[in-house]
């Protein structure tokens, strides 16, 4: 795997990750990620992102059903 920014080498590490949703933000300080050894840009795997997003999607759905959202 190589860095999408500088084509540098990625190594398994952890990086802060945050998602902005409708009106709130979810932050994890040490999310598993690939981090570039050259430019230190983190690359998150899709399944890691899903792991965070999934409960939020469920929450959004429930809010919509309750008529809270919007
Ligand atoms: Zn890089």
PDB file of the backbone (N, CA, C, O) and the ligand in Angstrom, with CONECT records:
HET     ZN  A 101       1
ATOM      1  N   UNK A   1       0.838  -1.206   0.000  1.00  0.00           N
ATOM      2  CA  UNK A   1       0.000   0.000   0.000  1.00  0.00           C
ATOM      3  C   UNK A   1       0.868   1.250   0.000  1.00  0.00           C
ATOM      4  O   UNK A   1       1.886   1.307   0.690  1.00  0.00           O
ATOM      5  N   UNK A   2       0.463   2.248  -0.775  1.00  0.00           N
ATOM      6  CA  UNK A   2       1.241   3.474  -0.794  1.00  0.00           C
ATOM      7  C   UNK A   2       0.362   4.696  -0.544  1.00  0.00           C
ATOM      8  O   UNK A   2      -0.853   4.668  -0.736  1.00  0.00           O
ATOM      9  N   UNK A   3       1.017   5.760  -0.110  1.00  0.00           N
ATOM     10  CA  UNK A   3       0.327   7.000   0.237  1.00  0.00           C
ATOM     11  C   UNK A   3      -0.317   7.625  -0.994  1.00  0.00           C
ATOM     12  O   UNK A   3       0.302   7.700  -2.055  1.00  0.00           O
ATOM     13  N   UNK A   4      -1.573   8.078  -0.847  1.00  0.00           N
ATOM     14  CA  UNK A   4      -2.265   8.694  -1.978  1.00  0.00           C
ATOM     15  C   UNK A   4      -1.753  10.114  -2.221  1.00  0.00           C
ATOM     16  O   UNK A   4      -2.012  10.703  -3.271  1.00  0.00           O
ATOM     17  N   UNK A   5      -1.028  10.657  -1.248  1.00  0.00           N
ATOM     18  CA  UNK A   5      -0.531  12.027  -1.376  1.00  0.00           C
ATOM     19  C   UNK A   5       0.868  12.082  -1.981  1.00  0.00           C
ATOM     20  O   UNK A   5       1.125  12.854  -2.905  1.00  0.00           O
ATOM     21  N   UNK A   6       1.765  11.261  -1.455  1.00  0.00           N
ATOM     22  CA  UNK A   6       3.161  11.375  -1.879  1.00  0.00           C
ATOM     23  C   UNK A   6       3.744  10.049  -2.355  1.00  0.00           C
ATOM     24  O   UNK A   6       4.930   9.973  -2.676  1.00  0.00           O
ATOM     25  N   UNK A   7       2.924   9.009  -2.404  1.00  0.00           N
ATOM     26  CA  UNK A   7       3.360   7.669  -2.822  1.00  0.00           C
ATOM     27  C   UNK A   7       4.377   7.057  -1.864  1.00  0.00           C
ATOM     28  O   UNK A   7       5.087   6.110  -2.201  1.00  0.00           O
ATOM     29  N   UNK A   8       4.423   7.615  -0.680  1.00  0.00           N
ATOM     30  CA  UNK A   8       5.327   7.084   0.332  1.00  0.00           C
ATOM     31  C   UNK A   8       4.803   5.782   0.906  1.00  0.00           C
ATOM     32  O   UNK A   8       3.712   5.334   0.552  1.00  0.00           O
ATOM     33  N   UNK A   9       5.566   5.188   1.776  1.00  0.00           N
ATOM     34  CA  UNK A   9       5.183   3.902   2.361  1.00  0.00           C
ATOM     35  C   UNK A   9       4.255   4.118   3.556  1.00  0.00           C
ATOM     36  O   UNK A   9       4.467   5.014   4.373  1.00  0.00           O
ATOM     37  N   UNK A  10       3.230   3.283   3.637  1.00  0.00           N
ATOM     38  CA  UNK A  10       2.288   3.379   4.747  1.00  0.00           C
ATOM     39  C   UNK A  10       2.599   2.312   5.775  1.00  0.00           C
ATOM     40  O   UNK A  10       2.942   1.180   5.436  1.00  0.00           O
ATOM     41  N   UNK A  11       2.475   2.685   7.021  1.00  0.00           N
ATOM     42  CA  UNK A  11       2.627   1.662   8.046  1.00  0.00           C
ATOM     43  C   UNK A  11       1.452   1.693   9.013  1.00  0.00           C
ATOM     44  O   UNK A  11       0.838   2.735   9.248  1.00  0.00           O
ATOM     45  N   UNK A  12       1.158   0.519   9.568  1.00  0.00           N
ATOM     46  CA  UNK A  12       0.016   0.356  10.461  1.00  0.00           C
ATOM     47  C   UNK A  12       0.243   1.205  11.705  1.00  0.00           C
ATOM     48  O   UNK A  12       1.266   1.089  12.380  1.00  0.00           O
ATOM     49  N   UNK A  13      -0.722   2.049  11.989  1.00  0.00           N
ATOM     50  CA  UNK A  13      -0.598   2.922  13.152  1.00  0.00           C
ATOM     51  C   UNK A  13      -1.994   3.320  13.625  1.00  0.00           C
ATOM     52  O   UNK A  13      -2.964   2.603  13.384  1.00  0.00           O
ATOM     53  N   UNK A  14      -2.087   4.431  14.278  1.00  0.00           N
ATOM     54  CA  UNK A  14      -3.374   4.961  14.699  1.00  0.00           C
ATOM     55  C   UNK A  14      -3.351   6.468  14.511  1.00  0.00           C
ATOM     56  O   UNK A  14      -2.316   7.120  14.643  1.00  0.00           O
ATOM     57  N   UNK A  15      -4.530   7.003  14.197  1.00  0.00           N
ATOM     58  CA  UNK A  15      -4.619   8.441  13.974  1.00  0.00           C
ATOM     59  C   UNK A  15      -5.973   8.940  14.443  1.00  0.00           C
ATOM     60  O   UNK A  15      -6.943   8.182  14.476  1.00  0.00           O
ATOM     61  N   UNK A  16      -6.041  10.211  14.805  1.00  0.00           N
ATOM     62  CA  UNK A  16      -7.336  10.768  15.207  1.00  0.00           C
ATOM     63  C   UNK A  16      -8.282  10.780  14.020  1.00  0.00           C
ATOM     64  O   UNK A  16      -7.876  11.033  12.885  1.00  0.00           O
ATOM     65  N   UNK A  17      -9.532  10.507  14.293  1.00  0.00           N
ATOM     66  CA  UNK A  17     -10.526  10.472  13.236  1.00  0.00           C
ATOM     67  C   UNK A  17     -11.773  11.187  13.698  1.00  0.00           C
ATOM     68  O   UNK A  17     -12.206  11.001  14.835  1.00  0.00           O
ATOM     69  N   UNK A  18     -12.355  11.995  12.848  1.00  0.00           N
ATOM     70  CA  UNK A  18     -13.599  12.668  13.239  1.00  0.00           C
ATOM     71  C   UNK A  18     -14.576  12.699  12.073  1.00  0.00           C
ATOM     72  O   UNK A  18     -14.190  12.796  10.908  1.00  0.00           O
ATOM     73  N   UNK A  19     -15.841  12.613  12.424  1.00  0.00           N
ATOM     74  CA  UNK A  19     -16.910  12.678  11.427  1.00  0.00           C
ATOM     75  C   UNK A  19     -17.857  13.806  11.817  1.00  0.00           C
ATOM     76  O   UNK A  19     -18.275  13.907  12.970  1.00  0.00           O
ATOM     77  N   UNK A  20     -18.184  14.636  10.865  1.00  0.00           N
ATOM     78  CA  UNK A  20     -19.193  15.665  11.080  1.00  0.00           C
ATOM     79  C   UNK A  20     -20.524  15.165  10.568  1.00  0.00           C
ATOM     80  O   UNK A  20     -20.671  14.828   9.393  1.00  0.00           O
ATOM     81  N   UNK A  21     -21.491  15.121  11.466  1.00  0.00           N
ATOM     82  CA  UNK A  21     -22.835  14.728  11.049  1.00  0.00           C
ATOM     83  C   UNK A  21     -23.739  15.942  11.154  1.00  0.00           C
ATOM     84  O   UNK A  21     -23.263  17.066  11.316  1.00  0.00           O
ATOM     85  N   UNK A  22     -25.027  15.721  11.063  1.00  0.00           N
ATOM     86  CA  UNK A  22     -25.959  16.837  11.136  1.00  0.00           C
ATOM     87  C   UNK A  22     -25.950  17.420  12.551  1.00  0.00           C
ATOM     88  O   UNK A  22     -26.668  16.955  13.436  1.00  0.00           O
ATOM     89  N   UNK A  23     -25.140  18.424  12.738  1.00  0.00           N
ATOM     90  CA  UNK A  23     -25.162  19.140  14.003  1.00  0.00           C
ATOM     91  C   UNK A  23     -24.315  18.568  15.117  1.00  0.00           C
ATOM     92  O   UNK A  23     -24.241  19.160  16.193  1.00  0.00           O
ATOM     93  N   UNK A  24     -23.680  17.444  14.894  1.00  0.00           N
ATOM     94  CA  UNK A  24     -22.789  16.939  15.930  1.00  0.00           C
ATOM     95  C   UNK A  24     -21.554  16.286  15.309  1.00  0.00           C
ATOM     96  O   UNK A  24     -21.530  15.945  14.126  1.00  0.00           O
ATOM     97  N   UNK A  25     -20.557  16.130  16.128  1.00  0.00           N
ATOM     98  CA  UNK A  25     -19.311  15.578  15.640  1.00  0.00           C
ATOM     99  C   UNK A  25     -18.877  14.411  16.506  1.00  0.00           C
ATOM    100  O   UNK A  25     -18.983  14.458  17.731  1.00  0.00           O
ATOM    101  N   UNK A  26     -18.392  13.371  15.863  1.00  0.00           N
ATOM    102  CA  UNK A  26     -17.891  12.218  16.588  1.00  0.00           C
ATOM    103  C   UNK A  26     -16.393  12.131  16.357  1.00  0.00           C
ATOM    104  O   UNK A  26     -15.916  12.191  15.224  1.00  0.00           O
ATOM    105  N   UNK A  27     -15.670  11.991  17.443  1.00  0.00           N
ATOM    106  CA  UNK A  27     -14.214  11.993  17.341  1.00  0.00           C
ATOM    107  C   UNK A  27     -13.615  10.797  18.058  1.00  0.00           C
ATOM    108  O   UNK A  27     -14.000  10.472  19.182  1.00  0.00           O
ATOM    109  N   UNK A  28     -12.685  10.158  17.406  1.00  0.00           N
ATOM    110  CA  UNK A  28     -11.923   9.104  18.074  1.00  0.00           C
ATOM    111  C   UNK A  28     -10.467   9.510  17.983  1.00  0.00           C
ATOM    112  O   UNK A  28      -9.968   9.863  16.915  1.00  0.00           O
ATOM    113  N   UNK A  29      -9.804   9.454  19.108  1.00  0.00           N
ATOM    114  CA  UNK A  29      -8.431   9.964  19.138  1.00  0.00           C
ATOM    115  C   UNK A  29      -7.420   9.002  18.543  1.00  0.00           C
ATOM    116  O   UNK A  29      -6.434   9.419  17.936  1.00  0.00           O
ATOM    117  N   UNK A  30      -7.668   7.727  18.718  1.00  0.00           N
ATOM    118  CA  UNK A  30      -6.715   6.761  18.184  1.00  0.00           C
ATOM    119  C   UNK A  30      -7.456   5.674  17.423  1.00  0.00           C
ATOM    120  O   UNK A  30      -7.732   4.593  17.943  1.00  0.00           O
ATOM    121  N   UNK A  31      -7.762   5.991  16.203  1.00  0.00           N
ATOM    122  CA  UNK A  31      -8.439   5.036  15.344  1.00  0.00           C
ATOM    123  C   UNK A  31      -7.392   4.288  14.520  1.00  0.00           C
ATOM    124  O   UNK A  31      -6.450   4.894  14.009  1.00  0.00           O
ATOM    125  N   UNK A  32      -7.560   2.969  14.392  1.00  0.00           N
ATOM    126  CA  UNK A  32      -6.590   2.237  13.582  1.00  0.00           C
ATOM    127  C   UNK A  32      -6.511   2.817  12.177  1.00  0.00           C
ATOM    128  O   UNK A  32      -7.540   3.048  11.542  1.00  0.00           O
ATOM    129  N   UNK A  33      -5.320   3.048  11.697  1.00  0.00           N
ATOM    130  CA  UNK A  33      -5.146   3.659  10.379  1.00  0.00           C
ATOM    131  C   UNK A  33      -3.785   3.295   9.801  1.00  0.00           C
ATOM    132  O   UNK A  33      -2.903   2.783  10.491  1.00  0.00           O
ATOM    133  N   UNK A  34      -3.651   3.578   8.515  1.00  0.00           N
ATOM    134  CA  UNK A  34      -2.348   3.498   7.886  1.00  0.00           C
ATOM    135  C   UNK A  34      -1.801   4.915   7.864  1.00  0.00           C
ATOM    136  O   UNK A  34      -2.483   5.849   7.442  1.00  0.00           O
ATOM    137  N   UNK A  35      -0.562   5.067   8.324  1.00  0.00           N
ATOM    138  CA  UNK A  35       0.019   6.402   8.347  1.00  0.00           C
ATOM    139  C   UNK A  35       1.275   6.421   7.484  1.00  0.00           C
ATOM    140  O   UNK A  35       2.125   5.535   7.572  1.00  0.00           O
ATOM    141  N   UNK A  36       1.371   7.452   6.651  1.00  0.00           N
ATOM    142  CA  UNK A  36       2.497   7.579   5.730  1.00  0.00           C
ATOM    143  C   UNK A  36       3.784   7.865   6.508  1.00  0.00           C
ATOM    144  O   UNK A  36       3.814   8.712   7.401  1.00  0.00           O
ATOM    145  N   UNK A  37       4.827   7.149   6.153  1.00  0.00           N
ATOM    146  CA  UNK A  37       6.107   7.351   6.840  1.00  0.00           C
ATOM    147  C   UNK A  37       6.796   8.626   6.348  1.00  0.00           C
ATOM    148  O   UNK A  37       7.740   9.111   6.972  1.00  0.00           O
ATOM    149  N   UNK A  38       6.314   9.163   5.220  1.00  0.00           N
ATOM    150  CA  UNK A  38       6.939  10.380   4.676  1.00  0.00           C
ATOM    151  C   UNK A  38       6.200  11.656   5.057  1.00  0.00           C
ATOM    152  O   UNK A  38       6.787  12.577   5.626  1.00  0.00           O
ATOM    153  N   UNK A  39       4.894  11.706   4.737  1.00  0.00           N
ATOM    154  CA  UNK A  39       4.149  12.949   4.986  1.00  0.00           C
ATOM    155  C   UNK A  39       3.215  12.835   6.189  1.00  0.00           C
ATOM    156  O   UNK A  39       2.582  13.815   6.581  1.00  0.00           O
ATOM    157  N   UNK A  40       3.129  11.633   6.775  1.00  0.00           N
ATOM    158  CA  UNK A  40       2.340  11.400   7.991  1.00  0.00           C
ATOM    159  C   UNK A  40       0.842  11.617   7.811  1.00  0.00           C
ATOM    160  O   UNK A  40       0.121  11.836   8.785  1.00  0.00           O
ATOM    161  N   UNK A  41       0.381  11.556   6.581  1.00  0.00           N
ATOM    162  CA  UNK A  41      -1.063  11.634   6.334  1.00  0.00           C
ATOM    163  C   UNK A  41      -1.689  10.279   6.657  1.00  0.00           C
ATOM    164  O   UNK A  41      -1.205   9.247   6.192  1.00  0.00           O
ATOM    165  N   UNK A  42      -2.752  10.275   7.445  1.00  0.00           N
ATOM    166  CA  UNK A  42      -3.414   8.995   7.750  1.00  0.00           C
ATOM    167  C   UNK A  42      -4.357   8.548   6.633  1.00  0.00           C
ATOM    168  O   UNK A  42      -4.994   9.367   5.971  1.00  0.00           O
ATOM    169  N   UNK A  43      -4.426   7.255   6.444  1.00  0.00           N
ATOM    170  CA  UNK A  43      -5.375   6.687   5.500  1.00  0.00           C
ATOM    171  C   UNK A  43      -6.220   5.680   6.257  1.00  0.00           C
ATOM    172  O   UNK A  43      -5.703   4.719   6.828  1.00  0.00           O
ATOM    173  N   UNK A  44      -7.529   5.912   6.256  1.00  0.00           N
ATOM    174  CA  UNK A  44      -8.415   5.033   7.009  1.00  0.00           C
ATOM    175  C   UNK A  44      -9.025   3.980   6.102  1.00  0.00           C
ATOM    176  O   UNK A  44      -9.434   4.268   4.978  1.00  0.00           O
ATOM    177  N   UNK A  45      -9.078   2.768   6.604  1.00  0.00           N
ATOM    178  CA  UNK A  45      -9.698   1.702   5.827  1.00  0.00           C
ATOM    179  C   UNK A  45     -11.208   1.844   5.882  1.00  0.00           C
ATOM    180  O   UNK A  45     -11.772   2.327   6.864  1.00  0.00           O
ATOM    181  N   UNK A  46     -11.847   1.412   4.806  1.00  0.00           N
ATOM    182  CA  UNK A  46     -13.303   1.544   4.692  1.00  0.00           C
ATOM    183  C   UNK A  46     -14.013   0.893   5.876  1.00  0.00           C
ATOM    184  O   UNK A  46     -14.990   1.431   6.398  1.00  0.00           O
ATOM    185  N   UNK A  47     -13.516  -0.267   6.293  1.00  0.00           N
ATOM    186  CA  UNK A  47     -14.226  -0.966   7.376  1.00  0.00           C
ATOM    187  C   UNK A  47     -14.078  -0.230   8.706  1.00  0.00           C
ATOM    188  O   UNK A  47     -14.957  -0.315   9.564  1.00  0.00           O
ATOM    189  N   UNK A  48     -12.974   0.487   8.877  1.00  0.00           N
ATOM    190  CA  UNK A  48     -12.789   1.284  10.093  1.00  0.00           C
ATOM    191  C   UNK A  48     -13.765   2.453  10.106  1.00  0.00           C
ATOM    192  O   UNK A  48     -14.329   2.808  11.141  1.00  0.00           O
ATOM    193  N   UNK A  49     -13.946   3.037   8.928  1.00  0.00           N
ATOM    194  CA  UNK A  49     -14.863   4.167   8.812  1.00  0.00           C
ATOM    195  C   UNK A  49     -16.299   3.693   9.030  1.00  0.00           C
ATOM    196  O   UNK A  49     -17.092   4.356   9.699  1.00  0.00           O
ATOM    197  N   UNK A  50     -16.617   2.534   8.451  1.00  0.00           N
ATOM    198  CA  UNK A  50     -17.957   1.963   8.619  1.00  0.00           C
ATOM    199  C   UNK A  50     -18.261   1.674  10.079  1.00  0.00           C
ATOM    200  O   UNK A  50     -19.379   1.863  10.559  1.00  0.00           O
ATOM    201  N   UNK A  51     -17.216   1.204  10.773  1.00  0.00           N
ATOM    202  CA  UNK A  51     -17.342   0.849  12.183  1.00  0.00           C
ATOM    203  C   UNK A  51     -17.812   2.047  12.995  1.00  0.00           C
ATOM    204  O   UNK A  51     -18.557   1.898  13.963  1.00  0.00           O
ATOM    205  N   UNK A  52     -17.375   3.231  12.596  1.00  0.00           N
ATOM    206  CA  UNK A  52     -17.768   4.451  13.290  1.00  0.00           C
ATOM    207  C   UNK A  52     -19.107   4.956  12.763  1.00  0.00           C
ATOM    208  O   UNK A  52     -19.956   5.431  13.517  1.00  0.00           O
ATOM    209  N   UNK A  53     -19.270   4.840  11.444  1.00  0.00           N
ATOM    210  CA  UNK A  53     -20.450   5.419  10.813  1.00  0.00           C
ATOM    211  C   UNK A  53     -21.730   4.637  11.060  1.00  0.00           C
ATOM    212  O   UNK A  53     -22.813   5.213  11.158  1.00  0.00           O
ATOM    213  N   UNK A  54     -21.594   3.330  11.158  1.00  0.00           N
ATOM    214  CA  UNK A  54     -22.771   2.478  11.262  1.00  0.00           C
ATOM    215  C   UNK A  54     -23.712   2.860  12.414  1.00  0.00           C
ATOM    216  O   UNK A  54     -24.910   3.038  12.193  1.00  0.00           O
ATOM    217  N   UNK A  55     -23.182   2.986  13.642  1.00  0.00           N
ATOM    218  CA  UNK A  55     -24.079   3.385  14.740  1.00  0.00           C
ATOM    219  C   UNK A  55     -24.694   4.755  14.510  1.00  0.00           C
ATOM    220  O   UNK A  55     -25.811   5.018  14.957  1.00  0.00           O
ATOM    221  N   UNK A  56     -23.972   5.635  13.812  1.00  0.00           N
ATOM    222  CA  UNK A  56     -24.502   6.971  13.541  1.00  0.00           C
ATOM    223  C   UNK A  56     -25.653   6.909  12.549  1.00  0.00           C
ATOM    224  O   UNK A  56     -26.643   7.629  12.678  1.00  0.00           O
ATOM    225  N   UNK A  57     -25.508   6.033  11.554  1.00  0.00           N
ATOM    226  CA  UNK A  57     -26.581   5.856  10.581  1.00  0.00           C
ATOM    227  C   UNK A  57     -27.839   5.332  11.264  1.00  0.00           C
ATOM    228  O   UNK A  57     -28.954   5.767  10.974  1.00  0.00           O
ATOM    229  N   UNK A  58     -27.632   4.387  12.179  1.00  0.00           N
ATOM    230  CA  UNK A  58     -28.744   3.820  12.940  1.00  0.00           C
ATOM    231  C   UNK A  58     -29.421   4.912  13.760  1.00  0.00           C
ATOM    232  O   UNK A  58     -30.647   5.000  13.829  1.00  0.00           O
ATOM    233  N   UNK A  59     -28.587   5.733  14.375  1.00  0.00           N
ATOM    234  CA  UNK A  59     -29.080   6.837  15.205  1.00  0.00           C
ATOM    235  C   UNK A  59     -29.907   7.803  14.370  1.00  0.00           C
ATOM    236  O   UNK A  59     -30.970   8.259  14.790  1.00  0.00           O
ATOM    237  N   UNK A  60     -29.392   8.108  13.166  1.00  0.00           N
ATOM    238  CA  UNK A  60     -30.097   9.020  12.261  1.00  0.00           C
ATOM    239  C   UNK A  60     -31.467   8.465  11.884  1.00  0.00           C
ATOM    240  O   UNK A  60     -32.470   9.177  11.849  1.00  0.00           O
ATOM    241  N   UNK A  61     -31.464   7.152  11.600  1.00  0.00           N
ATOM    242  CA  UNK A  61     -32.712   6.503  11.211  1.00  0.00           C
ATOM    243  C   UNK A  61     -33.733   6.572  12.335  1.00  0.00           C
ATOM    244  O   UNK A  61     -34.904   6.886  12.120  1.00  0.00           O
ATOM    245  N   UNK A  62     -33.256   6.270  13.550  1.00  0.00           N
ATOM    246  CA  UNK A  62     -34.152   6.282  14.703  1.00  0.00           C
ATOM    247  C   UNK A  62     -34.683   7.688  14.953  1.00  0.00           C
ATOM    248  O   UNK A  62     -35.857   7.866  15.276  1.00  0.00           O
ATOM    249  N   UNK A  63     -33.820   8.680  14.805  1.00  0.00           N
ATOM    250  CA  UNK A  63     -34.231  10.062  15.002  1.00  0.00           C
ATOM    251  C   UNK A  63     -35.292  10.442  13.996  1.00  0.00           C
ATOM    252  O   UNK A  63     -36.263  11.122  14.325  1.00  0.00           O
ATOM    253  N   UNK A  64     -35.097   9.992  12.746  1.00  0.00           N
ATOM    254  CA  UNK A  64     -36.050  10.293  11.692  1.00  0.00           C
ATOM    255  C   UNK A  64     -37.412   9.661  11.997  1.00  0.00           C
ATOM    256  O   UNK A  64     -38.461  10.268  11.779  1.00  0.00           O
ATOM    257  N   UNK A  65     -37.366   8.425  12.507  1.00  0.00           N
ATOM    258  CA  UNK A  65     -38.609   7.734  12.830  1.00  0.00           C
ATOM    259  C   UNK A  65     -39.365   8.434  13.948  1.00  0.00           C
ATOM    260  O   UNK A  65     -40.595   8.477  13.961  1.00  0.00           O
ATOM    261  N   UNK A  66     -38.608   8.974  14.874  1.00  0.00           N
ATOM    262  CA  UNK A  66     -39.224   9.681  16.008  1.00  0.00           C
ATOM    263  C   UNK A  66     -39.641  11.098  15.624  1.00  0.00           C
ATOM    264  O   UNK A  66     -40.317  11.793  16.382  1.00  0.00           O
ATOM    265  N   UNK A  67     -39.224  11.502  14.439  1.00  0.00           N
ATOM    266  CA  UNK A  67     -39.570  12.841  13.995  1.00  0.00           C
ATOM    267  C   UNK A  67     -38.723  13.925  14.635  1.00  0.00           C
ATOM    268  O   UNK A  67     -39.127  15.087  14.699  1.00  0.00           O
ATOM    269  N   UNK A  68     -37.553  13.540  15.105  1.00  0.00           N
ATOM    270  CA  UNK A  68     -36.675  14.497  15.765  1.00  0.00           C
ATOM    271  C   UNK A  68     -35.816  15.235  14.738  1.00  0.00           C
ATOM    272  O   UNK A  68     -35.614  16.446  14.825  1.00  0.00           O
ATOM    273  N   UNK A  69     -35.324  14.480  13.778  1.00  0.00           N
ATOM    274  CA  UNK A  69     -34.417  15.068  12.802  1.00  0.00           C
ATOM    275  C   UNK A  69     -35.149  16.048  11.883  1.00  0.00           C
ATOM    276  O   UNK A  69     -36.327  15.874  11.571  1.00  0.00           O
ATOM    277  N   UNK A  70     -34.442  17.051  11.472  1.00  0.00           N
ATOM    278  CA  UNK A  70     -34.960  18.014  10.526  1.00  0.00           C
ATOM    279  C   UNK A  70     -35.747  19.090  11.257  1.00  0.00           C
ATOM    280  O   UNK A  70     -36.272  20.007  10.626  1.00  0.00           O
TER     281      UNK A  70
HETATM  282 ZN    ZN A 101       2.586  10.503   2.116  1.00  0.00          ZN
END
